[in-house]
């Protein structure tokens, strides 16, 4: 079984909606989230305060799952969060596990 890491980045205003959505996905055993600062060249998407700070507050979700589950998850995200501006990427995992 090939495992992947799905990373989803969104705005803090959508954090609770994405948390609720991920918790409702029965095929997922869990995920993690963290607050991050986003940096980029798209100044038109930043508020005046964000332009002055040089960063935009974001929330990043890490979803460790079987690679076969990624495309159905992305299809559902596209359907349920259409127009929300979510950013994502998928990476294969070389190794993962629990150290007890």
N, CA, C and O atoms as a printed pandas DataFrame, in Angstrom:
     atom_number atom_name residue_name chain_id  residue_number  x_coord  y_coord  z_coord
0              1         N          UNK        A               1    0.849   -1.184    0.000
1              2        CA          UNK        A               1    0.000    0.000    0.000
2              3         C          UNK        A               1    0.891    1.243    0.000
3              4         O          UNK        A               1    1.697    1.434    0.910
4              5         N          UNK        A               2    0.745    2.066   -1.001
5              6        CA          UNK        A               2    1.483    3.322   -1.085
6              7         C          UNK        A               2    0.756    4.380   -0.260
7              8         O          UNK        A               2   -0.455    4.557   -0.391
8              9         N          UNK        A               3    1.504    5.081    0.590
9             10        CA          UNK        A               3    0.922    6.128    1.416
10            11         C          UNK        A               3    1.335    7.489    0.898
11            12         O          UNK        A               3    2.429    7.655    0.359
12            13         N          UNK        A               4    0.448    8.469    1.066
13            14        CA          UNK        A               4    0.687    9.833    0.611
14            15         C          UNK        A               4    0.374   10.820    1.724
15            16         O          UNK        A               4   -0.315   10.502    2.694
16            17         N          UNK        A               5    0.897   12.019    1.556
17            18        CA          UNK        A               5    0.571   13.125    2.438
18            19         C          UNK        A               5   -0.126   14.180    1.605
19            20         O          UNK        A               5    0.458   14.737    0.675
20            21         N          UNK        A               6   -1.371   14.451    1.941
21            22        CA          UNK        A               6   -2.142   15.516    1.319
22            23         C          UNK        A               6   -2.028   16.737    2.213
23            24         O          UNK        A               6   -2.358   16.682    3.398
24            25         N          UNK        A               7   -1.559   17.836    1.643
25            26        CA          UNK        A               7   -1.416   19.089    2.381
26            27         C          UNK        A               7   -2.430   20.075    1.813
27            28         O          UNK        A               7   -2.498   20.280    0.601
28            29         N          UNK        A               8   -3.205   20.676    2.688
29            30        CA          UNK        A               8   -4.233   21.647    2.295
30            31         C          UNK        A               8   -3.948   22.944    3.035
31            32         O          UNK        A               8   -3.737   22.937    4.247
32            33         N          UNK        A               9   -3.941   24.057    2.308
33            34        CA          UNK        A               9   -3.711   25.369    2.912
34            35         C          UNK        A               9   -4.929   26.237    2.634
35            36         O          UNK        A               9   -5.421   26.309    1.508
36            37         N          UNK        A              10   -5.405   26.897    3.691
37            38        CA          UNK        A              10   -6.573   27.752    3.557
38            39         C          UNK        A              10   -6.454   28.961    4.474
39            40         O          UNK        A              10   -5.482   29.097    5.216
40            41         N          UNK        A              11   -7.436   29.820    4.417
41            42        CA          UNK        A              11   -7.469   30.998    5.279
42            43         C          UNK        A              11   -8.030   30.622    6.643
43            44         O          UNK        A              11   -8.768   29.645    6.763
44            45         N          UNK        A              12   -7.683   31.394    7.677
45            46        CA          UNK        A              12   -8.234   31.112    9.003
46            47         C          UNK        A              12   -9.763   31.144    9.052
47            48         O          UNK        A              12  -10.366   30.464    9.882
48            49         N          UNK        A              13  -10.386   31.913    8.188
49            50        CA          UNK        A              13  -11.852   31.980    8.195
50            51         C          UNK        A              13  -12.498   30.661    7.792
51            52         O          UNK        A              13  -13.655   30.413    8.134
52            53         N          UNK        A              14  -11.771   29.813    7.073
53            54        CA          UNK        A              14  -12.302   28.515    6.654
54            55         C          UNK        A              14  -11.806   27.360    7.530
55            56         O          UNK        A              14  -12.162   26.206    7.289
56            57         N          UNK        A              15  -10.993   27.659    8.535
57            58        CA          UNK        A              15  -10.389   26.605    9.345
58            59         C          UNK        A              15  -11.431   25.651    9.933
59            60         O          UNK        A              15  -11.309   24.438    9.764
60            61         N          UNK        A              16  -12.431   26.160   10.605
61            62        CA          UNK        A              16  -13.420   25.289   11.258
62            63         C          UNK        A              16  -14.223   24.478   10.246
63            64         O          UNK        A              16  -14.561   23.322   10.502
64            65         N          UNK        A              17  -14.525   25.075    9.109
65            66        CA          UNK        A              17  -15.253   24.343    8.068
66            67         C          UNK        A              17  -14.427   23.179    7.533
67            68         O          UNK        A              17  -14.955   22.089    7.314
68            69         N          UNK        A              18  -13.140   23.407    7.324
69            70        CA          UNK        A              18  -12.278   22.338    6.825
70            71         C          UNK        A              18  -12.083   21.267    7.899
71            72         O          UNK        A              18  -12.088   20.075    7.592
72            73         N          UNK        A              19  -11.912   21.686    9.159
73            74        CA          UNK        A              19  -11.802   20.712   10.260
74            75         C          UNK        A              19  -13.038   19.826   10.291
75            76         O          UNK        A              19  -12.924   18.601   10.327
76            77         N          UNK        A              20  -14.210   20.434   10.277
77            78        CA          UNK        A              20  -15.464   19.660   10.309
78            79         C          UNK        A              20  -15.556   18.719    9.113
79            80         O          UNK        A              20  -15.965   17.566    9.249
80            81         N          UNK        A              21  -15.172   19.220    7.945
81            82        CA          UNK        A              21  -15.235   18.413    6.724
82            83         C          UNK        A              21  -14.300   17.216    6.822
83            84         O          UNK        A              21  -14.696   16.095    6.505
84            85         N          UNK        A              22  -13.060   17.442    7.259
85            86        CA          UNK        A              22  -12.102   16.343    7.380
86            87         C          UNK        A              22  -12.555   15.323    8.423
87            88         O          UNK        A              22  -12.407   14.118    8.219
88            89         N          UNK        A              23  -13.105   15.800    9.535
89            90        CA          UNK        A              23  -13.600   14.876   10.568
90            91         C          UNK        A              23  -14.749   14.014   10.062
91            92         O          UNK        A              23  -14.953   12.901   10.546
92            93         N          UNK        A              24  -15.494   14.520    9.098
93            94        CA          UNK        A              24  -16.624   13.771    8.548
94            95         C          UNK        A              24  -16.202   12.714    7.529
95            96         O          UNK        A              24  -17.021   11.887    7.129
96            97         N          UNK        A              25  -14.946   12.726    7.106
97            98        CA          UNK        A              25  -14.454   11.766    6.106
98            99         C          UNK        A              25  -14.114   10.451    6.805
99           100         O          UNK        A              25  -13.076   10.340    7.456
100          101         N          UNK        A              26  -14.981    9.471    6.669
101          102        CA          UNK        A              26  -14.847    8.205    7.396
102          103         C          UNK        A              26  -13.577    7.436    7.046
103          104         O          UNK        A              26  -13.091    6.656    7.866
104          105         N          UNK        A              27  -13.029    7.635    5.849
105          106        CA          UNK        A              27  -11.843    6.903    5.438
106          107         C          UNK        A              27  -10.563    7.447    6.082
107          108         O          UNK        A              27   -9.507    6.824    5.976
108          109         N          UNK        A              28  -10.650    8.602    6.746
109          110        CA          UNK        A              28   -9.468    9.191    7.379
110          111         C          UNK        A              28   -9.427    8.829    8.858
111          112         O          UNK        A              28  -10.445    8.867    9.549
112          113         N          UNK        A              29   -8.242    8.479    9.328
113          114        CA          UNK        A              29   -8.108    8.162   10.761
114          115         C          UNK        A              29   -7.705    9.390   11.563
115          116         O          UNK        A              29   -7.740    9.363   12.793
116          117         N          UNK        A              30   -7.327   10.456   10.889
117          118        CA          UNK        A              30   -6.945   11.683   11.576
118          119         C          UNK        A              30   -6.155   12.602   10.670
119          120         O          UNK        A              30   -5.879   12.275    9.516
120          121         N          UNK        A              31   -5.798   13.744   11.204
121          122        CA          UNK        A              31   -5.033   14.745   10.463
122          123         C          UNK        A              31   -4.455   15.714   11.473
123          124         O          UNK        A              31   -4.823   15.690   12.648
124          125         N          UNK        A              32   -3.568   16.551   11.029
125          126        CA          UNK        A              32   -3.034   17.590   11.906
126          127         C          UNK        A              32   -3.205   18.940   11.230
127          128         O          UNK        A              32   -3.352   19.025   10.010
128          129         N          UNK        A              33   -3.185   19.985   12.032
129          130        CA          UNK        A              33   -3.299   21.330   11.475
130          131         C          UNK        A              33   -2.355   22.260   12.231
131          132         O          UNK        A              33   -2.002   22.020   13.386
132          133         N          UNK        A              34   -1.962   23.316   11.550
133          134        CA          UNK        A              34   -1.106   24.320   12.180
134          135         C          UNK        A              34   -1.337   25.662   11.504
135          136         O          UNK        A              34   -1.728   25.744   10.340
136          137         N          UNK        A              35   -1.083   26.697   12.270
137          138        CA          UNK        A              35   -1.180   28.044   11.720
138          139         C          UNK        A              35    0.175   28.406   11.129
139          140         O          UNK        A              35    1.217   28.178   11.743
140          141         N          UNK        A              36    0.143   28.969    9.938
141          142        CA          UNK        A              36    1.376   29.319    9.234
142          143         C          UNK        A              36    1.261   30.729    8.675
143          144         O          UNK        A              36    0.183   31.324    8.678
144          145         N          UNK        A              37    2.365   31.249    8.203
145          146        CA          UNK        A              37    2.389   32.504    7.462
146          147         C          UNK        A              37    2.660   32.190    6.007
147          148         O          UNK        A              37    3.614   31.480    5.688
148          149         N          UNK        A              38    1.826   32.715    5.118
149          150        CA          UNK        A              38    2.027   32.542    3.691
150          151         C          UNK        A              38    2.719   33.770    3.117
151          152         O          UNK        A              38    2.420   34.902    3.499
152          153         N          UNK        A              39    3.640   33.537    2.204
153          154        CA          UNK        A              39    4.374   34.613    1.553
154          155         C          UNK        A              39    4.251   34.404    0.053
155          156         O          UNK        A              39    4.280   33.268   -0.418
156          157         N          UNK        A              40    4.117   35.469   -0.689
157          158        CA          UNK        A              40    3.999   35.326   -2.132
158          159         C          UNK        A              40    4.045   36.664   -2.838
159          160         O          UNK        A              40    4.180   37.715   -2.211
160          161         N          UNK        A              41    3.931   36.605   -4.129
161          162        CA          UNK        A              41    4.043   37.815   -4.943
162          163         C          UNK        A              41    2.696   38.387   -5.364
163          164         O          UNK        A              41    2.649   39.413   -6.044
164          165         N          UNK        A              42    1.614   37.749   -4.976
165          166        CA          UNK        A              42    0.275   38.225   -5.366
166          167         C          UNK        A              42   -0.217   39.283   -4.379
167          168         O          UNK        A              42   -1.081   39.015   -3.543
168          169         N          UNK        A              43    0.338   40.474   -4.486
169          170        CA          UNK        A              43    0.005   41.558   -3.565
170          171         C          UNK        A              43   -1.471   41.934   -3.617
171          172         O          UNK        A              43   -2.021   42.396   -2.617
172          173         N          UNK        A              44   -2.120   41.746   -4.761
173          174        CA          UNK        A              44   -3.526   42.126   -4.897
174          175         C          UNK        A              44   -4.434   41.281   -4.006
175          176         O          UNK        A              44   -5.558   41.688   -3.709
176          177         N          UNK        A              45   -3.961   40.108   -3.576
177          178        CA          UNK        A              45   -4.757   39.236   -2.717
178          179         C          UNK        A              45   -4.553   39.535   -1.234
179          180         O          UNK        A              45   -5.210   38.927   -0.389
180          181         N          UNK        A              46   -3.658   40.458   -0.907
181          182        CA          UNK        A              46   -3.354   40.757    0.482
182          183         C          UNK        A              46   -4.067   42.025    0.932
183          184         O          UNK        A              46   -4.247   42.963    0.155
184          185         N          UNK        A              47   -4.470   42.038    2.200
185          186        CA          UNK        A              47   -5.017   43.261    2.771
186          187         C          UNK        A              47   -3.871   44.256    2.940
187          188         O          UNK        A              47   -2.705   43.884    2.804
188          189         N          UNK        A              48   -4.187   45.500    3.230
189          190        CA          UNK        A              48   -3.149   46.505    3.427
190          191         C          UNK        A              48   -2.235   46.109    4.591
191          192         O          UNK        A              48   -1.015   46.243    4.495
192          193         N          UNK        A              49   -2.818   45.626    5.678
193          194        CA          UNK        A              49   -2.019   45.197    6.836
194          195         C          UNK        A              49   -1.097   44.039    6.468
195          196         O          UNK        A              49    0.056   44.003    6.896
196          197         N          UNK        A              50   -1.604   43.090    5.675
197          198        CA          UNK        A              50   -0.789   41.952    5.243
198          199         C          UNK        A              50    0.342   42.396    4.319
199          200         O          UNK        A              50    1.442   41.846    4.360
200          201         N          UNK        A              51    0.058   43.399    3.484
201          202        CA          UNK        A              51    1.111   43.922    2.616
202          203         C          UNK        A              51    2.222   44.557    3.448
203          204         O          UNK        A              51    3.402   44.394    3.138
204          205         N          UNK        A              52    1.849   45.278    4.501
205          206        CA          UNK        A              52    2.845   45.901    5.373
206          207         C          UNK        A              52    3.644   44.836    6.111
207          208         O          UNK        A              52    4.864   44.948    6.227
208          209         N          UNK        A              53    2.960   43.788    6.619
209          210        CA          UNK        A              53    3.640   42.719    7.359
210          211         C          UNK        A              53    4.461   41.825    6.435
211          212         O          UNK        A              53    5.435   41.210    6.870
212          213         N          UNK        A              54    4.071   41.750    5.159
213          214        CA          UNK        A              54    4.771   40.885    4.220
214          215         C          UNK        A              54    4.383   39.428    4.345
215          216         O          UNK        A              54    5.117   38.545    3.900
216          217         N          UNK        A              55    3.231   39.169    4.950
217          218        CA          UNK        A              55    2.772   37.784    5.118
218          219         C          UNK        A              55    1.262   37.766    5.281
219          220         O          UNK        A              55    0.629   38.769    5.609
220          221         N          UNK        A              56    0.715   36.584    5.038
221          222        CA          UNK        A              56   -0.719   36.374    5.193
222          223         C          UNK        A              56   -0.927   35.162    6.082
223          224         O          UNK        A              56   -0.319   34.115    5.859
224          225         N          UNK        A              57   -1.768   35.292    7.070
225          226        CA          UNK        A              57   -2.061   34.177    7.973
226          227         C          UNK        A              57   -2.790   33.087    7.196
227          228         O          UNK        A              57   -3.693   33.371    6.410
228          229         N          UNK        A              58   -2.389   31.840    7.423
229          230        CA          UNK        A              58   -2.989   30.683    6.767
230          231         C          UNK        A              58   -3.089   29.546    7.764
231          232         O          UNK        A              58   -2.500   29.602    8.844
232          233         N          UNK        A              59   -3.835   28.518    7.403
233          234        CA          UNK        A              59   -3.927   27.291    8.186
234          235         C          UNK        A              59   -3.559   26.145    7.257
235          236         O          UNK        A              59   -4.060   26.054    6.136
236          237         N          UNK        A              60   -2.669   25.260    7.739
237          238        CA          UNK        A              60   -2.207   24.130    6.943
238          239         C          UNK        A              60   -2.672   22.834    7.594
239          240         O          UNK        A              60   -2.522   22.634    8.800
240          241         N          UNK        A              61   -3.237   21.967    6.776
241          242        CA          UNK        A              61   -3.680   20.648    7.219
242          243         C          UNK        A              61   -2.794   19.588    6.581
243          244         O          UNK        A              61   -2.490   19.665    5.391
244          245         N          UNK        A              62   -2.382   18.606    7.364
245          246        CA          UNK        A              62   -1.620   17.459    6.872
246          247         C          UNK        A              62   -2.486   16.219    7.040
247          248         O          UNK        A              62   -2.896   15.878    8.150
248          249         N          UNK        A              63   -2.754   15.558    5.936
249          250        CA          UNK        A              63   -3.598   14.367    5.941
250          251         C          UNK        A              63   -2.768   13.198    5.415
251          252         O          UNK        A              63   -2.422   13.162    4.234
252          253         N          UNK        A              64   -2.452   12.259    6.276
253          254        CA          UNK        A              64   -1.681   11.062    5.914
254          255         C          UNK        A              64   -2.695    9.969    5.581
255          256         O          UNK        A              64   -3.497    9.572    6.426
256          257         N          UNK        A              65   -2.650    9.491    4.337
257          258        CA          UNK        A              65   -3.649    8.516    3.909
258          259         C          UNK        A              65   -3.089    7.629    2.803
259          260         O          UNK        A              65   -2.019    7.893    2.255
260          261         N          UNK        A              66   -3.816    6.601    2.496
261          262        CA          UNK        A              66   -3.489    5.746    1.359
262          263         C          UNK        A              66   -3.615    6.582    0.085
263          264         O          UNK        A              66   -4.554    7.367   -0.052
264          265         N          UNK        A              67   -2.682    6.418   -0.837
265          266        CA          UNK        A              67   -2.690    7.219   -2.074
266          267         C          UNK        A              67   -3.968    7.034   -2.894
267          268         O          UNK        A              67   -4.379    7.949   -3.607
268          269         N          UNK        A              68   -4.593    5.872   -2.802
269          270        CA          UNK        A              68   -5.824    5.653   -3.568
270          271         C          UNK        A              68   -6.974    6.513   -3.049
271          272         O          UNK        A              68   -7.963    6.707   -3.755
272          273         N          UNK        A              69   -6.859    7.029   -1.832
273          274        CA          UNK        A              69   -7.915    7.871   -1.260
274          275         C          UNK        A              69   -7.758    9.339   -1.640
275          276         O          UNK        A              69   -8.689   10.123   -1.459
276          277         N          UNK        A              70   -6.608    9.718   -2.157
277          278        CA          UNK        A              70   -6.336   11.138   -2.404
278          279         C          UNK        A              70   -7.248   11.724   -3.476
279          280         O          UNK        A              70   -7.864   12.763   -3.243
280          281         N          UNK        A              71   -7.353   11.098   -4.631
281          282        CA          UNK        A              71   -8.184   11.670   -5.696
282          283         C          UNK        A              71   -9.646   11.797   -5.307
283          284         O          UNK        A              71  -10.244   12.837   -5.583
284          285         N          UNK        A              72  -10.264   10.783   -4.671
285          286        CA          UNK        A              72  -11.640   10.984   -4.217
286          287         C          UNK        A              72  -11.769   12.127   -3.196
287          288         O          UNK        A              72  -12.758   12.860   -3.212
288          289         N          UNK        A              73  -10.774   12.279   -2.312
289          290        CA          UNK        A              73  -10.796   13.395   -1.363
290          291         C          UNK        A              73  -10.717   14.730   -2.089
291          292         O          UNK        A              73  -11.458   15.660   -1.770
292          293         N          UNK        A              74   -9.825   14.824   -3.061
293          294        CA          UNK        A              74   -9.694   16.068   -3.823
294          295         C          UNK        A              74  -10.963   16.378   -4.615
295          296         O          UNK        A              74  -11.377   17.535   -4.694
296          297         N          UNK        A              75  -11.576   15.360   -5.196
297          298        CA          UNK        A              75  -12.840   15.574   -5.918
298          299         C          UNK        A              75  -13.907   16.127   -4.982
299          300         O          UNK        A              75  -14.643   17.046   -5.343
300          301         N          UNK        A              76  -13.987   15.563   -3.780
301          302        CA          UNK        A              76  -14.976   16.025   -2.802
302          303         C          UNK        A              76  -14.651   17.436   -2.316
303          304         O          UNK        A              76  -15.559   18.244   -2.127
304          305         N          UNK        A              77  -13.373   17.741   -2.112
305          306        CA          UNK        A              77  -12.975   19.101   -1.728
306          307         C          UNK        A              77  -13.351   20.096   -2.819
307          308         O          UNK        A              77  -13.858   21.179   -2.528
308          309         N          UNK        A              78  -13.107   19.732   -4.061
309          310        CA          UNK        A              78  -13.462   20.622   -5.183
310          311         C          UNK        A              78  -14.967   20.882   -5.219
311          312         O          UNK        A              78  -15.407   21.992   -5.516
312          313         N          UNK        A              79  -15.741   19.857   -4.917
313          314        CA          UNK        A              79  -17.198   19.990   -4.922
314          315         C          UNK        A              79  -17.670   20.827   -3.731
315          316         O          UNK        A              79  -18.470   21.749   -3.893
316          317         N          UNK        A              80  -17.179   20.508   -2.554
317          318        CA          UNK        A              80  -17.695   21.122   -1.326
318          319         C          UNK        A              80  -17.095   22.490   -1.005
319          320         O          UNK        A              80  -17.689   23.262   -0.253
320          321         N          UNK        A              81  -15.927   22.796   -1.566
321          322        CA          UNK        A              81  -15.273   24.077   -1.294
322          323         C          UNK        A              81  -14.990   24.851   -2.582
323          324         O          UNK        A              81  -14.017   25.600   -2.667
324          325         N          UNK        A              82  -15.841   24.662   -3.569
325          326        CA          UNK        A              82  -15.682   25.342   -4.854
326          327         C          UNK        A              82  -15.601   26.858   -4.630
327          328         O          UNK        A              82  -16.432   27.443   -3.935
328          329         N          UNK        A              83  -14.592   27.473   -5.230
329          330        CA          UNK        A              83  -14.425   28.916   -5.123
330          331         C          UNK        A              83  -13.772   29.396   -3.838
331          332         O          UNK        A              83  -13.608   30.600   -3.646
332          333         N          UNK        A              84  -13.391   28.468   -2.944
333          334        CA          UNK        A              84  -12.836   28.859   -1.647
334          335         C          UNK        A              84  -11.355   29.203   -1.714
335          336         O          UNK        A              84  -10.812   29.763   -0.762
336          337         N          UNK        A              85  -10.697   28.882   -2.813
337          338        CA          UNK        A              85   -9.284   29.212   -2.946
338          339         C          UNK        A              85   -8.343   28.323   -2.159
339          340         O          UNK        A              85   -7.229   28.732   -1.828
340          341         N          UNK        A              86   -8.786   27.098   -1.853
341          342        CA          UNK        A              86   -7.896   26.165   -1.160
342          343         C          UNK        A              86   -6.692   25.868   -2.044
343          344         O          UNK        A              86   -6.811   25.770   -3.265
344          345         N          UNK        A              87   -5.538   25.729   -1.412
345          346        CA          UNK        A              87   -4.319   25.328   -2.118
346          347         C          UNK        A              87   -3.923   23.969   -1.561
347          348         O          UNK        A              87   -4.058   23.729   -0.361
348          349         N          UNK        A              88   -3.436   23.081   -2.414
349          350        CA          UNK        A              88   -3.067   21.743   -1.929
350          351         C          UNK        A              88   -1.874   21.215   -2.691
351          352         O          UNK        A              88   -1.539   21.700   -3.772
352          353         N          UNK        A              89   -1.241   20.218   -2.113
353          354        CA          UNK        A              89   -0.260   19.404   -2.821
354          355         C          UNK        A              89   -0.238   18.024   -2.204
355          356         O          UNK        A              89   -0.646   17.825   -1.060
356          357         N          UNK        A              90    0.249   17.071   -2.987
357          358        CA          UNK        A              90    0.283   15.665   -2.576
358          359         C          UNK        A              90    1.723   15.177   -2.725
359          360         O          UNK        A              90    2.382   15.433   -3.733
360          361         N          UNK        A              91    2.187   14.478   -1.709
361          362        CA          UNK        A              91    3.545   13.930   -1.737
362          363         C          UNK        A              91    3.505   12.459   -1.353
363          364         O          UNK        A              91    2.819   12.086   -0.401
364          365         N          UNK        A              92    4.232   11.621   -2.082
365          366        CA          UNK        A              92    4.333   10.221   -1.655
366          367         C          UNK        A              92    5.210   10.135   -0.404
367          368         O          UNK        A              92    6.175   10.885   -0.259
368          369         N          UNK        A              93    4.870    9.231    0.476
369          370        CA          UNK        A              93    5.660    9.023    1.696
370          371         C          UNK        A              93    6.577    7.825    1.506
371          372         O          UNK        A              93    6.125    6.742    1.136
372          373         N          UNK        A              94    7.838    8.016    1.756
373          374        CA          UNK        A              94    8.797    6.914    1.658
374          375         C          UNK        A              94    8.659    5.973    2.839
375          376         O          UNK        A              94    8.846    4.763    2.710
376          377         N          UNK        A              95    8.329    6.538    3.990
377          378        CA          UNK        A              95    8.196    5.728    5.195
378          379         C          UNK        A              95    7.377    6.517    6.189
379          380         O          UNK        A              95    7.436    7.746    6.219
380          381         N          UNK        A              96    6.622    5.820    6.994
381          382        CA          UNK        A              96    5.842    6.460    8.063
382          383         C          UNK        A              96    5.494    5.385    9.069
383          384         O          UNK        A              96    5.361    4.215    8.709
384          385         N          UNK        A              97    5.349    5.757   10.293
385          386        CA          UNK        A              97    4.978    4.796   11.307
386          387         C          UNK        A              97    4.954    5.421   12.681
387          388         O          UNK        A              97    5.096    6.634   12.832
388          389         N          UNK        A              98    4.778    4.601   13.653
389          390        CA          UNK        A              98    4.731    5.035   15.046
390          391         C          UNK        A              98    5.888    4.393   15.789
391          392         O          UNK        A              98    6.142    3.197   15.641
392          393         N          UNK        A              99    6.580    5.175   16.576
393          394        CA          UNK        A              99    7.661    4.658   17.394
394          395         C          UNK        A              99    7.136    4.549   18.820
395          396         O          UNK        A              99    6.902    5.560   19.483
396          397         N          UNK        A             100    6.954    3.329   19.281
397          398        CA          UNK        A             100    6.429    3.090   20.633
398          399         C          UNK        A             100    7.546    2.766   21.591
399          400         O          UNK        A             100    7.297    2.535   22.774
